[in-house]
Amino acid sequence: MITNATILAECKKKLTNPTFSITDYTSSIGKASYDKPYGLVYIPTPRLAFPTGVTFEMCLGQTTEAPKNGIPFKFYMPDDWDYSGSQCWIVFSGDKFLRTTEYSLSPISDGGGTDLYKTDRVITWHSWELSTWKLFPNLLKIHYGYTTFYYRIKIEKSGYYSAWSELSSFSTSFREAEQGVLGTDGDGGSVTDETGYMFDGVKYW
């Protein structure tokens, strides 16, 4: 049986890497040809760009129950990758086991280069009354109750998937919101009232 270890050994022997495309399911390594060696994984793995190691300050007002906008998840793909028709899957949780729901979003251009894309904004934090919180199952409490979130993403297109990206994390802290000329949001708009925004030290989200 041809295993991943066999393929890796052949790659090292020939100092080359196997390449795959959506339409060509075989890869020639030296004189050998293997059919679908990685199952249905043909799409390049996304490389995470944001939020990686970020600490957000949640700017709370008296009635703030959730972030004003939420955050995007930004990632890189190869320059020649065609994003049309693709979906981005995100899983994030308060623990490294990522025991939570997967979110499916369409990647959209961020204007930061041909290979940098982002998802729609995702709300990552909520506030509830204690009576409501007690009704949540334990896994949901883990998902929403921690201040550090771990996440990874993968890309799907035409029934094919990338591998999951590397694991990354971001943290949330809290402070009282201020008013005045304070900065710009993730879309470049002026922010004069921090209430409900998440601030990463550069932009408001």
N, C-alpha and C positions, 0 to 999 in steps of 0.2 A: 504494500500500500504506500502511495506517495504521501508523505506527511509534510507539514510545514518545516520540520527540522531538515528533511531531505532537500527541500527547495532552498532553504537558507544556506545549506552546505554547498549546493551548486552555485549559488550566487557568489559566495565568498571565493570559491574556486576560480570563477571566471572574472571576478572583480567587476560584477555588473549587478544591476537590480532588476527584478521583474517589473514590467509595466503592463497595465491593463487599460482597456477602453470599454465604453458602454456596449459597443457593437462587436468587439473582438474578445472572446472569452478565453483565449489561450495565450500563453506566453512562452516564447522559446528561450531557453537558457542553455547555451552550448548546443549540444545535439539533441537535447531532450525537450519535449513539449508536454505541458501538463494542462489538463482541462479543468477550469474553475478551481484552482488550488485553494482559494480563500472563500469558497461558498459564493454568496452573492455580494461580497464586498469588493467593489470596483472603483468607488468614488474616492478621491483623495481625502484624507482626514483633515478637517478644519483646524487651523491654528488659532488659538484664542488670543484676542487683543484687549478686550475690556468686558467686564471688570475683572482684572487679575490683581489680587493683592490690594484692592481699593478698600478704604474705610469711608463709608458714607455717614454724614451727619444728618440725621432726620430732624428737620427744623419744625418743632411742634408748636402749634397754637392751642388755644383752649378747646377747640372742637375738632382737631385733626385726628382722623381715624385711619387714614391711608395716605400714601404718598400722592402728591398732586398729579404726577405724570407716570411714574415708574421709570425703569431703566432699560436701555437696549443691551443686547449681548452682541458684541462686535467680534468679527473673526476674519481671518485671511484664508483665501483659497488660491490655487495657482492662477497666474495671469490669464491663462487661456480657458479657464473654467467658465462654462455657460450657466448662469444662474436661473435662466428662464425655466419655469416649470418645477423648480426644486423647492423642497420644504426643509426647514431647520427644526430639529427636535432638541429641546432643552429639558434637562432634568436637574433640579436643584433642591437641596434639603439642608436641615440643620445638622445632619450627621453625614459622615463620609460614606455610609452605605447607600445614600441617595434613595431612601425608601419613600418615594413620593410619586406624584403623577408626572408623566411626561407631557410637555407642552409643545404643540406643533404650530410653527409660525412660518410665514414666507419671508425669506431674506430680502432686504431692500437695500439699495445703494446708499452709502453714507457720504458720498462725495469726497472721500479721503483717499482716492486712488482706485485704480481699476480692480485691485484684488482685495480691498477692504469692504466688507459688507456688515450689515447689522440686522437684527430682528426688529419687529415692532416692540414697543416698550412693554415691559412685564412688571406688574405690581408684585413686590417681594415682601411687603410688610403690611400688617393690618393690626388694628386695635379693637378688642371686644370687651364687653362687660364680663365680669367674673362668672355670672350665671350662664352666659353663652359659652365661655371658655371651658367650663366644666363638662359640657355636653360633647366636646370634641374627642374623637378617639386619640390614643397616645401618639400615633404616627403623625397626625395633623398637628398636635401640640409641638412635636419635634420640628415639623416643617416651619411653623410660624413663630415658635416661642424662643428660638435661639437667635443670638446676635451675629453669629458667623454662619454663612451659607456656603456650601460646597456645590459645584456644578460642573457639568460637561455637556457638550453638544455633539450632534451628528447631522449629516446631510442625507436627504433621500431624494431620489429622482428616478422616475420611470420604473419604480419598483426595486431599485437598487440603493444600497446604503454605503455610506462611509463607515469606518470604524469610529467608535466614540473618541472624542478628543481627550487630551490629558485632563486630569482633575485640577480645578482651580477653585479659588475661594474669594469671597469679599465679606466685609464686616459692616455692621450698622451700629452707630451710637446715636445719642439723642441730645438735643439742646433746645433752648427756648428760641423761637423765631424772632427775627428783628425786621424792622422796616427802614427804608431809605434806599439810596442808590447802592445796590449790593453786588451786582455782577450780571452775567449772562447765563441763559439756560443752555441746554444741550443743542438747541436749534439756533442759537445766536441771538435770541430775544432778550431784552432787558428785564431783569428781575429787581423789583423794588420792594417786594414783600416776600420774605422767605417761607411764610407759613405753608406747610405741606410739601415743600421741596426737600430733596435729598441732595446734599452738597458733597462733592468728592474732593474738594480743595481747589478745583479749577472751574467746574461747571455745576449748575443746578439742574436737577432732573425731576 
